[in-house]
């Protein structure tokens, strides 16, 4: 099926599914695709054991993300790895389909298939090859955008309220989507004002939009208040982020520069597409506002890891359809561009596997840790080891960086050194650590090494990607 003409519905889905499988195949079954996903899976697994996020397992991500991962975690390890990656695949294909459908709706049918494919391929360049939060919530944001466009045609207020309800669900997957949600809300208010010209109606509608968007967060807060853990919920979700120390300026600049470099081709095509086709139509004007809002929203939330740019792909790929489907593009330049992005994505995946490791290396490391009695302490390394070995934990601070990274000093609600000392005092049976890394507190690393010299023996030193991971076991 050629990408230079619109594909019918079912065939479009099959095309996007085939592209997504080929693009992401290198990651399937790999439990160490990304450290974030390892921790999300661990937390989802721990919830089935009765653990409460923010109380028994600490992090500042909203609970909706952990509830999402609890679904595949119910299958255990390793089946749950395949399950969450299958969920991510389905989400990616559905999002690509909605992108193509919206491009068709806006009059760019000849570039619609290419736009959906572009979204799928660009994910690999921006850390979206697995199950990062935007891989899932981008689908909901696309649904919200579709409802907003529908609100200009029929049942305007109910469609707008439904759109903001989806935004509310997104906020319980990743709070950084709040700026996009605000842009959507302002657009809906503008549409309401043009329809009614009534200040009272505008205020009531605006209040309704705010209420429905906050319902999921209010429900989560209410549950924690009901179990007496309101303070834990409040600090983890809303206060701790303001206590986190900034990364060094060169690191921030490097992250931002990398994101700009990767996004610039598709964003440039989007801007050219909007400029050449005009923004007079309300639907295209909405797309232009959405693109601008997404870019501003991403720029506000540092430290600008690559996957932070994933929300920009939604409006960018839709608008890029105008250029990808142009007569001078669709038979030559568009296929060439997509092929280059596809190849670059595979190079990135191979590079990341070399850097982070794969299933075989993880299996060897898990075997070295073993399933015997006694608790595990991953000072630095893969948190998926807790799930794979079924060993107990000794702290609610599972993410190694929360205790070892300088950026997190004073931002987690606990003194880092005191918590490390408390963990070591419980004599973990196994301690896992990677070599010193950029941003690690030297004092924390030295503290662990001193403890390992007192009653522990190095039992294994195994490769995990481009690092050698040390496994220490208690000699007592």
C-alpha positions in Angstrom: 0.0 0.0 0.0 1.5 3.3 -1.1 1.7 6.2 1.4 0.9 8.7 -1.3 -2.8 8.2 -1.1 -5.2 7.9 1.9 -5.7 4.3 3.1 -9.2 3.1 4.0 -9.8 2.5 7.7 -9.0 -1.1 8.3 -6.1 -1.1 5.9 -4.7 2.0 7.6 -4.7 0.2 10.9 -2.9 -2.8 9.4 -0.3 -0.6 7.8 0.4 1.2 11.1 0.4 -2.0 13.0 3.0 -3.5 10.7 5.1 -0.4 10.9 4.9 -0.3 14.7 5.9 -4.0 15.0 8.9 -3.6 12.7 9.9 -0.3 14.4 9.7 -1.7 18.0 10.6 -5.4 17.5 14.1 -4.9 19.0 12.6 -4.0 22.3 10.1 -6.8 22.7 10.6 -8.9 25.8 13.5 -6.8 27.0 12.9 -6.0 30.7 15.5 -3.2 30.8 14.3 -1.0 27.9 14.3 2.1 30.2 14.9 2.6 34.0 11.6 4.5 34.3 9.6 1.6 32.9 11.4 -0.9 35.2 10.3 1.2 38.2 6.7 1.6 37.0 6.5 -2.2 36.5 7.9 -2.8 40.0 5.4 -0.4 41.6 2.5 -2.0 39.7 3.7 -5.4 40.9 4.1 -4.2 44.5 0.6 -2.8 44.5 -0.7 -6.4 44.0 1.3 -7.2 47.2 -0.6 -4.5 49.1 1.9 -1.6 48.7 0.6 2.0 48.3 2.4 4.4 46.0 3.8 7.4 47.9 3.5 5.5 51.2 5.2 2.2 50.7 6.9 3.0 47.4 8.0 6.6 47.0 7.9 8.6 43.8 6.4 11.8 42.5 4.5 10.4 39.5 0.7 10.3 39.8 -1.0 7.1 40.8 -2.7 6.7 37.4 0.6 5.7 35.9 1.1 3.0 38.5 -2.5 1.7 38.1 -1.9 1.5 34.4 1.2 -0.6 35.0 -0.5 -2.8 37.6 -2.5 -4.3 34.7 0.5 -6.0 33.0 2.2 -6.6 36.3 -0.6 -8.9 37.3 0.9 -11.4 34.8 4.1 -11.5 36.7 7.6 -11.7 35.4 8.5 -12.1 32.5 5.0 -12.4 31.0 4.1 -8.9 32.3 7.0 -7.4 30.3 5.5 -8.6 27.1 2.0 -7.5 28.3 3.0 -3.9 29.0 4.9 -3.7 25.7 1.8 -5.1 23.9 -0.3 -2.4 25.6 2.2 0.3 24.5 2.1 -1.1 20.9 -1.6 -0.9 20.8 -1.6 2.6 22.2 1.0 3.7 19.6 -1.0 2.2 16.7 -4.3 3.7 17.9 -2.6 7.1 18.3 -1.1 6.9 14.8 -4.5 6.0 13.5 -6.1 9.1 15.1 -3.4 11.3 13.8 -4.0 10.0 10.3 -7.8 10.4 10.7 -7.4 14.0 11.9 -5.1 14.8 9.0 -7.8 13.5 6.7 -10.4 15.5 8.5 -8.4 18.7 8.1 -8.1 18.3 4.4 -4.6 16.6 4.1 -5.7 13.1 3.2 -2.9 12.5 0.8 -0.4 12.9 3.6 -2.5 11.2 6.3 -0.9 7.8 6.2 2.6 9.2 6.2 1.7 11.4 9.2 0.6 8.3 11.2 3.7 6.5 10.2 5.9 9.5 11.1 4.5 9.5 14.6 5.3 5.8 15.1 8.9 6.1 13.7 9.7 9.3 15.6 9.0 7.7 18.9 12.2 5.6 18.7 14.2 8.8 18.4 12.7 10.4 21.5 12.8 7.5 24.1 9.2 6.4 23.2 10.3 2.9 22.1 8.7 1.3 25.2 6.1 2.3 27.7 7.0 5.8 28.7 4.0 7.8 30.1 3.4 9.9 26.9 3.2 6.7 24.8 0.0 6.0 26.7 -1.4 9.4 27.4 -0.9 10.7 23.9 -3.8 8.5 22.9 -6.0 10.2 25.4 -4.9 13.7 24.4 -5.7 12.8 20.8 -9.1 11.7 21.9 -9.5 15.0 23.7 -8.4 17.0 20.6 -10.9 15.1 18.5 -13.7 15.9 20.9 -12.8 19.6 20.8 -13.0 19.6 17.0 -16.4 17.8 17.3 -17.5 20.5 19.8 -17.5 23.1 17.0 -20.1 21.0 15.1 -22.5 19.5 17.7 -23.2 19.3 21.4 -20.5 21.8 22.0 -20.6 21.9 25.7 -20.9 18.2 26.4 -18.1 17.5 23.9 -15.9 20.1 25.6 -16.6 18.6 29.0 -15.8 15.1 27.8 -12.5 16.4 26.3 -11.5 17.9 29.6 -12.5 14.8 31.4 -9.9 12.9 29.3 -7.4 15.6 30.1 -8.1 14.9 33.8 -7.3 11.3 33.3 -4.1 12.3 31.6 -3.1 14.4 34.5 -3.2 11.3 36.7 -0.6 9.7 34.3 1.7 12.7 34.0 1.2 16.1 35.6 3.3 17.9 33.0 0.4 17.6 30.6 -1.3 20.4 32.6 -0.1 23.1 30.2 -1.6 21.3 27.2 -4.8 20.9 29.2 -4.9 24.6 29.9 -4.5 25.4 26.2 -7.4 23.1 25.4 -9.5 24.7 28.1 -8.8 28.2 26.8 -9.7 27.2 23.3 -13.0 25.8 24.5 -13.7 29.0 26.4 -13.0 31.0 23.3 -15.4 28.9 21.3 -18.1 29.3 24.0 -17.7 33.0 24.0 -18.1 33.2 20.2 -21.3 31.1 20.5 -23.0 32.7 23.5 -21.4 36.1 24.1 -22.7 35.6 27.7 -20.3 36.3 30.6 -22.4 34.1 32.9 -22.5 31.2 30.5 -18.7 31.6 30.0 -18.0 31.5 33.8 -20.3 28.5 34.4 -18.8 26.6 31.5 -15.3 27.4 32.5 -16.0 26.2 36.1 -17.4 23.0 34.6 -14.3 22.4 32.5 -12.0 22.9 35.6 -14.1 20.6 37.8 -14.2 17.7 35.3 -10.5 18.0 34.7 -9.7 17.8 38.4 -12.0 15.0 39.3 -9.5 12.2 38.8 -6.9 14.0 40.9 -9.5 14.9 43.6 -10.5 11.2 43.7 -6.9 10.1 44.2 -6.4 12.7 46.9 -9.6 11.7 48.6 -8.6 8.1 48.8 -5.2 9.0 50.4 -6.9 11.3 52.8 -9.4 8.6 53.8 -6.5 6.2 54.7 -4.7 8.9 56.7 -2.0 9.5 54.1 -2.9 13.0 52.8 0.5 14.4 53.8 2.3 11.7 51.9 0.2 12.2 48.8 0.5 16.0 48.9 4.3 16.0 49.3 5.0 13.4 46.7 2.6 14.7 44.1 2.9 18.5 44.4 5.6 19.7 46.8 8.7 17.5 46.3 9.3 18.7 42.7 10.0 22.2 43.9 12.7 20.9 46.3 14.6 19.1 43.6 18.0 20.6 42.7 18.7 21.6 39.1 21.0 19.6 37.0 24.3 21.3 35.9 23.7 23.8 33.1 25.8 21.9 30.5 23.7 18.8 31.1 20.4 20.8 30.8 21.6 22.5 27.6 22.7 19.2 26.1 19.3 17.6 26.8 17.4 20.5 25.4 19.7 20.6 22.3 19.2 16.9 21.6 15.4 17.3 21.9 15.4 20.3 19.5 17.6 18.5 17.0 15.3 15.5 16.9 12.1 17.4 16.8 13.2 20.2 14.4 12.5 18.3 11.1 8.9 17.3 11.9 8.1 20.7 13.6 9.5 22.5 10.6 7.3 20.5 8.3 4.4 21.2 10.5 5.0 25.0 10.5 5.5 25.0 6.7 2.3 22.9 6.3 0.2 25.3 8.4 1.7 28.3 6.6 1.2 27.0 3.1 -2.4 25.8 3.7 -3.4 28.8 5.9 -4.9 28.8 9.4 -8.2 30.5 8.6 -10.3 27.5 9.2 -11.1 27.0 13.0 -9.8 23.4 13.0 -6.5 24.4 11.5 -6.2 27.4 13.8 -6.8 25.0 16.8 -4.0 22.8 15.5 -1.6 25.8 15.3 -2.5 26.8 18.9 -2.1 23.2 20.1 1.4 22.9 18.5 2.5 26.2 20.0 1.1 25.2 23.4 2.8 21.8 23.3 6.2 23.4 22.5 5.8 26.0 25.3 4.6 23.3 27.7 7.6 21.1 27.1 10.0 24.0 27.4 8.7 24.8 30.9 9.4 21.4 32.4 13.1 20.7 32.7 15.5 18.8 32.8 14.2 18.0 29.3 14.8 14.3 28.9 14.2 13.1 25.4 10.8 11.6 26.1 9.5 14.9 27.4 9.2 16.0 23.8 6.8 13.2 22.8 3.6 15.3 23.3 4.9 17.7 20.6 4.7 14.9 18.0 0.8 14.8 18.1 0.1 18.3 16.6 3.4 18.3 14.7 2.7 15.0 12.8 -0.9 16.1 12.0 0.2 19.4 10.6 3.2 17.8 8.8 0.6 15.8 6.7 0.1 19.0 4.7 3.7 18.9 3.4 4.1 15.1 3.4 1.1 14.8 1.0 2.1 17.6 -1.4 2.4 16.7 -5.0 6.2 17.4 -5.0 6.7 15.5 -1.8 4.6 12.4 -1.5 6.3 10.2 -4.1 9.9 11.1 -3.4 10.7 13.1 -0.4 8.2 11.8 2.1 9.1 8.1 1.6 12.8 9.0 1.8 12.3 11.0 5.0 10.4 8.2 6.6 13.0 5.6 5.6 15.8 7.8 7.1 13.8 8.2 10.3 13.1 4.4 10.4 16.8 3.5 10.0 17.9 6.2 12.5 15.4 4.7 15.0 16.8 1.3 14.6 20.3 2.6 15.1 19.1 4.3 18.3 17.5 1.1 19.6 20.7 -0.9 18.9 22.8 1.8 20.6 20.5 1.9 23.6 20.6 -1.9 23.9 24.4 -1.8 23.8 24.3 0.9 26.5 21.6 -0.4 28.8 21.7 -4.2 28.2 19.2 -6.8 27.1 17.2 -9.7 28.3 20.1 -12.2 28.3 22.4 -10.0 30.3 19.6 -9.3 32.8 18.8 -13.0 33.1 22.5 -13.6 34.0 22.5 -10.8 36.5 19.2 -12.1 38.1 20.7 -15.5 38.4 23.7 -14.1 40.1 21.5 -12.3 42.6 19.4 -15.4 43.1 16.1 -16.0 44.8 17.3 -17.2 48.1 16.3 -15.9 51.5 17.1 -12.4 52.5 16.4 -8.9 51.1 17.9 -7.2 48.2 19.2 -3.6 48.1 19.8 -2.2 44.6 21.9 0.8 45.5 22.4 1.6 41.8 21.2 -0.6 38.9 18.1 -2.2 37.7 15.0 -2.1 39.9 13.5 -4.9 37.9 15.8 -7.2 39.9 13.4 -7.0 42.8 10.6 -8.4 40.6 12.7 -11.0 38.8 14.2 -12.4 42.0 11.2 -11.9 44.2 13.4 -10.7 47.0 12.1 -8.3 49.7 12.9 -4.6 49.9 14.3 -2.7 52.8 13.1 0.8 52.0 10.3 2.7 50.2 12.9 4.5 48.2 13.3 2.0 45.4 14.5 4.4 42.7 18.3 4.4 43.3 18.7 8.0 42.3 16.4 9.1 45.1 19.1 8.2 47.6 22.3 8.4 45.6 21.8 11.4 43.2 22.8 14.9 44.2 19.8 16.3 42.3 17.4 14.6 44.8 19.1 15.9 48.0 16.4 17.4 50.2 13.6 16.6 47.7 12.3 13.2 48.8 11.2 13.8 52.3 14.1 11.9 53.9 17.8 12.5 54.6 19.6 10.4 51.9 22.6 9.4 54.0 20.4 8.5 57.0 18.2 6.3 54.8 21.2 4.5 53.3 22.5 3.9 56.8 19.2 2.6 57.9 19.0 0.2 55.0 22.6 -1.1 55.6 21.8 -1.6 59.3 19.2 -4.2 58.3 22.0 -6.2 56.7 20.6 -6.8 53.2 21.5 -10.3 51.9 22.5 -9.0 48.5 23.6 -5.5 47.4 23.8 -4.5 43.7 25.7 -1.5 42.4 26.9 -0.1 39.2 30.1 1.9 38.7 30.1 5.6 39.7 27.9 7.7 37.4 27.5 11.3 36.5 25.4 13.1 39.2 26.0 10.5 41.9 27.0 11.8 45.3 30.6 10.6 46.0 29.9 10.3 49.7 27.0 7.9 49.1 29.1 5.7 46.8 32.0 5.7 49.4 29.5 4.8 52.2 28.3 1.7 50.3 31.9 0.6 49.4 32.9 0.9 53.0 29.9 -1.3 54.0 30.8 -3.9 51.4 34.3 -4.1 52.8 32.8 -5.0 56.2 31.1 -8.4 56.0 30.3 -8.7 52.3 32.0 -10.5 49.5 31.9 -9.7 45.7 30.2 -12.8 44.2 29.7 -11.6 40.6 30.7 -8.8 38.3 28.6 -9.0 35.2 28.0 -6.8 32.1 24.8 -4.9 31.7 25.1 -2.9 28.6 28.3 -0.9 28.7 28.7 -1.2 32.5 29.9 -3.9 34.8 27.4 -4.5 37.7 28.7 -5.8 41.0 26.8 -8.2 43.1 27.8 -8.4 46.8 26.4 -11.0 49.2 26.6 -11.0 53.0 29.3 -13.2 54.4 27.6 -13.4 57.8 
